[in-house]
Amino acid sequence: MRSIAGQILLWGGFLSGALATVFSTLLWSGLDIHLTDRKVETEIVEGLDRITKPEVHVIVHGVRNPSLAWEMGLRPGDRILRVDGRELSSSAAVGGPEAGKTMEFEYQRGAATRRVRLTAGEPWSTISWPWYGLSVAASILGIGLLRSGKRAAARQSGHSAASLKQLRVHLSNLVNNARKLHEEHAKMKPRETLQYIDERLADDFREFADGRDNITREYGLETFAEVMTHFAAGERAINRVWSASADGYVDEASAYIQRGLNHLTEARRVLESNA
């Protein structure tokens, strides 16, 4: 989650800052106006025919307020006819005036035609610094979240590795103790079997079950399903040994010890094969 939020803030802040700079320093060009092109079809008469002729009108898209251009009367929607006496074929023809250069704009609003003289300021003076500052702050916060996310992931990875190592220890304990129970069961009384299971197997069963989610995070659901299928079958078999021993069914207990040992051994094999 922190990584996603960090990416959004980082790139959002970067793009916002870039827009703040580009929007202020390119088309505005220190003149405090933003021009755009609008394609129109103009109807003209040639001989006896009326035909339409495609034209490009250079339109004031935006005017910085407050600014000299605003005070001189320029407004969004005004059509720029000429700059320094030159007719315009597109907004690109205006170019980027140098700081301190004065340009005369002839523009049209409705049926009226007007002129205004504008002196270009430093392009950087048109940047919205509060906007730019917020963009930088968002990017810095995004970088912080990304670094925090990486540190958390590293800690989680280390924790997962330690947990998996402990899971292998618990599973090996279960296999070794189940094998020893299988070897010595014939000499044990039922109550001794119960005591052995409670003292030598129960804790490892519980600890392994509690940490089983680490298998999914490290190896995926397929390995998790295979390991836990054998583990659960082995646990059920040992529980059956405990019940059979409590009821005095020695032969049944012996059979289920072997079954539990087989499943636990297979669970360990699958887990170790992914190490």
C-alpha positions as CSV (number, residue, x, y, z in Angstrom):
1,M,0.0,0.0,0.0
2,R,2.8,2.4,0.9
3,S,4.5,1.6,-2.4
4,I,1.4,2.4,-4.4
5,A,0.7,5.6,-2.6
6,G,4.4,6.6,-3.0
7,Q,4.3,6.0,-6.7
8,I,1.1,8.0,-7.1
9,L,2.6,10.9,-5.1
10,L,6.0,10.8,-6.8
11,W,4.7,10.8,-10.3
12,G,1.7,13.0,-9.6
13,G,4.0,15.6,-8.0
14,F,6.6,15.3,-10.8
15,L,3.9,15.7,-13.5
16,S,2.2,18.5,-11.7
17,G,5.5,20.4,-11.3
18,A,6.4,19.8,-14.9
19,L,3.0,21.2,-16.0
20,A,3.5,24.2,-13.7
21,T,6.8,24.9,-15.4
22,V,5.8,24.1,-19.0
23,F,2.4,25.9,-18.8
24,S,4.1,29.0,-17.4
25,T,7.3,29.1,-19.6
26,L,6.2,27.9,-23.0
27,L,3.1,29.4,-24.5
28,W,2.8,32.1,-21.9
29,S,6.4,33.1,-22.7
30,G,6.5,35.9,-20.2
31,L,3.5,37.7,-21.8
32,D,0.9,36.4,-19.4
33,I,-1.3,35.1,-22.3
34,H,-1.9,31.6,-23.5
35,L,-2.7,31.2,-27.2
36,T,-4.3,28.3,-29.0
37,D,-5.4,27.6,-32.6
38,R,-9.0,27.1,-33.7
39,K,-9.8,25.7,-37.2
40,V,-12.8,27.4,-38.8
41,E,-14.6,27.3,-42.1
42,T,-15.1,30.8,-43.6
43,E,-17.7,31.3,-46.3
44,I,-16.5,33.5,-49.2
45,V,-17.9,34.5,-52.6
46,E,-16.0,33.7,-55.8
47,G,-17.8,34.9,-58.8
48,L,-21.4,33.6,-58.5
49,D,-20.4,30.7,-56.1
50,R,-20.3,30.7,-52.4
51,I,-17.5,28.4,-51.1
52,T,-16.0,27.7,-47.7
53,K,-12.4,28.2,-47.0
54,P,-10.6,26.6,-44.1
55,E,-8.7,29.1,-41.8
56,V,-6.9,29.0,-38.5
57,H,-7.8,31.6,-35.9
58,V,-5.4,32.3,-33.2
59,I,-7.4,32.6,-30.0
60,V,-6.5,33.8,-26.5
61,H,-7.1,30.7,-24.4
62,G,-6.2,32.2,-21.1
63,V,-5.0,35.4,-19.5
64,R,-3.1,35.6,-16.3
65,N,-4.9,37.6,-13.6
66,P,-3.5,39.8,-12.3
67,S,-1.2,40.8,-15.1
68,L,-0.5,43.6,-17.6
69,A,-2.3,41.7,-20.3
70,W,-5.4,41.5,-18.1
71,E,-5.2,45.2,-17.2
72,M,-4.8,46.2,-20.9
73,G,-8.1,44.4,-21.6
74,L,-7.2,41.0,-23.2
75,R,-9.6,38.3,-22.3
76,P,-10.1,34.6,-23.1
77,G,-11.9,34.2,-26.5
78,D,-10.2,37.3,-28.1
79,R,-8.9,36.5,-31.6
80,I,-5.3,37.7,-32.3
81,L,-5.2,39.1,-35.8
82,R,-1.7,40.5,-36.0
83,V,1.5,40.7,-34.0
84,D,3.8,43.7,-34.7
85,G,1.8,44.1,-38.0
86,R,2.3,40.5,-39.1
87,E,-0.7,38.4,-39.8
88,L,-0.7,35.0,-38.0
89,S,-1.1,31.6,-39.6
90,S,-0.9,29.9,-36.2
91,S,-0.1,30.5,-32.6
92,A,3.4,29.1,-33.2
93,A,4.1,32.1,-35.4
94,V,4.1,34.3,-32.3
95,G,7.3,32.6,-31.1
96,G,8.9,33.1,-27.7
97,P,9.6,36.8,-27.1
98,E,12.7,37.8,-25.2
99,A,12.4,39.3,-21.7
100,G,12.0,43.1,-22.0
101,K,10.8,43.0,-25.6
102,T,7.6,44.9,-26.4
103,M,5.1,43.5,-28.9
104,E,2.0,45.0,-30.4
105,F,-1.0,42.7,-30.5
106,E,-4.0,43.5,-32.7
107,Y,-7.0,41.5,-31.6
108,Q,-10.7,41.2,-32.3
109,R,-13.6,40.9,-29.9
110,G,-17.0,40.7,-31.6
111,A,-17.0,43.3,-34.3
112,A,-14.5,45.6,-32.6
113,T,-10.7,45.5,-33.4
114,R,-8.3,46.8,-30.7
115,R,-4.6,47.0,-30.2
116,V,-2.5,46.4,-27.1
117,R,1.3,46.6,-26.4
118,L,2.7,44.0,-24.1
119,T,6.3,43.8,-22.7
120,A,7.5,40.3,-22.1
121,G,8.7,39.6,-18.6
122,E,11.0,36.8,-17.4
123,P,9.4,33.5,-18.2
124,W,10.1,32.1,-14.7
125,S,8.2,35.0,-13.2
126,T,4.9,33.5,-14.4
127,I,5.3,30.2,-12.6
128,S,2.8,29.5,-9.8
129,W,5.4,28.9,-7.1
130,P,2.8,27.7,-4.5
131,W,1.6,25.1,-7.0
132,Y,5.2,24.2,-7.9
133,G,6.1,23.9,-4.2
134,L,3.2,21.6,-3.5
135,S,4.3,19.5,-6.4
136,V,7.8,19.2,-5.0
137,A,6.5,18.4,-1.5
138,A,4.2,15.6,-3.0
139,S,7.2,14.1,-4.8
140,I,9.4,14.2,-1.7
141,L,6.6,12.5,0.3
142,G,6.2,9.9,-2.4
143,I,10.0,9.2,-2.3
144,G,9.7,8.8,1.5
145,L,6.8,6.4,1.2
146,L,8.6,4.3,-1.4
147,R,11.7,4.1,0.8
148,S,9.6,3.2,3.8
149,G,7.8,0.5,1.7
150,K,11.1,-1.0,0.6
151,R,12.4,-1.1,4.2
152,A,9.2,-2.7,5.4
153,A,9.4,-5.2,2.5
154,A,13.0,-6.0,3.5
155,R,12.0,-6.5,7.1
156,Q,9.1,-8.7,6.0
157,S,11.3,-10.7,3.8
158,G,13.8,-11.2,6.6
159,H,10.9,-12.1,9.0
160,S,9.5,-14.6,6.4
161,A,12.9,-16.2,5.9
162,A,13.3,-16.7,9.7
163,S,9.7,-18.0,10.0
164,L,10.2,-20.5,7.2
165,K,13.4,-21.7,8.8
166,Q,11.4,-22.2,12.0
167,L,8.7,-24.0,10.2
168,R,11.2,-26.5,8.8
169,V,12.5,-27.1,12.3
170,H,9.0,-27.8,13.6
171,L,8.2,-30.1,10.7
172,S,11.5,-32.0,11.2
173,N,10.8,-32.3,14.9
174,L,7.4,-33.8,14.0
175,V,8.9,-36.3,11.6
176,N,11.7,-37.3,13.9
177,N,9.4,-37.7,16.9
178,A,6.7,-39.5,15.0
179,R,9.4,-41.9,13.7
180,K,10.6,-42.5,17.3
181,L,7.0,-43.1,18.4
182,H,6.6,-45.6,15.6
183,E,9.8,-47.5,16.6
184,E,9.0,-47.5,20.3
185,H,5.3,-47.9,20.3
186,A,5.2,-51.6,20.8
187,K,7.0,-51.2,24.1
188,M,4.9,-48.3,25.3
189,K,1.7,-48.4,27.4
190,P,-1.3,-46.5,26.1
191,R,-0.9,-43.7,28.7
192,E,2.8,-43.4,27.8
193,T,1.7,-42.9,24.1
194,L,-0.7,-40.2,25.2
195,Q,2.0,-38.5,27.3
196,Y,4.5,-38.7,24.4
197,I,2.1,-37.1,21.9
198,D,1.3,-34.3,24.3
199,E,4.9,-33.6,25.3
200,R,6.8,-34.3,22.0
201,L,4.3,-33.5,19.2
202,A,1.5,-31.2,20.2
203,D,3.6,-28.0,20.4
204,D,5.2,-28.5,17.0
205,F,1.8,-29.2,15.4
206,R,0.5,-25.9,16.9
207,E,3.5,-23.8,16.0
208,F,3.7,-25.1,12.4
209,A,-0.1,-24.4,11.9
210,D,0.3,-20.9,13.3
211,G,3.1,-20.0,10.8
212,R,1.7,-21.7,7.8
213,D,0.9,-18.4,6.0
214,N,4.6,-17.8,5.4
215,I,4.6,-20.7,3.0
216,T,2.1,-18.9,0.8
217,R,4.0,-15.6,0.8
218,E,7.3,-17.3,-0.1
219,Y,6.3,-20.2,-2.3
220,G,2.7,-19.5,-3.5
221,L,-0.6,-21.3,-3.1
222,E,0.3,-24.4,-5.0
223,T,3.1,-25.3,-2.7
224,F,1.1,-24.2,0.4
225,A,-1.8,-26.5,-0.6
226,E,0.5,-29.5,-1.2
227,V,2.4,-29.1,2.1
228,M,-0.7,-28.4,4.1
229,T,-2.6,-31.4,2.6
230,H,0.0,-33.8,3.9
231,F,0.5,-31.9,7.2
232,A,-3.3,-31.9,8.0
233,A,-3.5,-35.6,7.1
234,G,-0.5,-36.3,9.4
235,E,-2.1,-34.3,12.2
236,R,-5.4,-36.1,11.9
237,A,-3.6,-39.5,12.0
238,I,-1.7,-38.6,15.2
239,N,-4.9,-37.3,16.7
240,R,-6.4,-40.7,15.9
241,V,-3.5,-42.4,17.6
242,W,-4.2,-40.3,20.7
243,S,-7.9,-41.3,20.7
244,A,-7.2,-45.0,20.0
245,S,-4.6,-45.1,22.8
246,A,-7.0,-43.4,25.2
247,D,-9.6,-46.1,24.3
248,G,-7.0,-48.9,24.6
249,Y,-7.0,-49.8,20.8
250,V,-3.2,-50.5,20.5
251,D,-3.3,-52.0,17.0
252,E,-5.3,-49.1,15.6
253,A,-3.0,-46.7,17.2
254,S,0.1,-48.4,15.7
255,A,-1.5,-48.3,12.2
256,Y,-2.2,-44.6,12.4
257,I,1.3,-43.8,13.7
258,Q,2.7,-45.2,10.4
259,R,0.1,-43.2,8.4
260,G,0.9,-40.0,10.2
261,L,4.6,-40.5,9.8
262,N,4.2,-41.0,6.0
263,H,2.2,-37.8,5.6
264,L,4.5,-35.7,7.7
265,T,7.5,-37.0,5.9
266,E,6.0,-36.1,2.6
267,A,5.1,-32.6,3.8
268,R,8.7,-32.1,4.8
269,R,9.9,-33.3,1.4
270,V,7.7,-30.9,-0.4
271,L,8.7,-28.0,1.8
272,E,12.4,-28.8,1.5
273,S,12.2,-29.1,-2.3
274,N,11.3,-25.4,-2.5
275,A,14.1,-24.2,-0.2
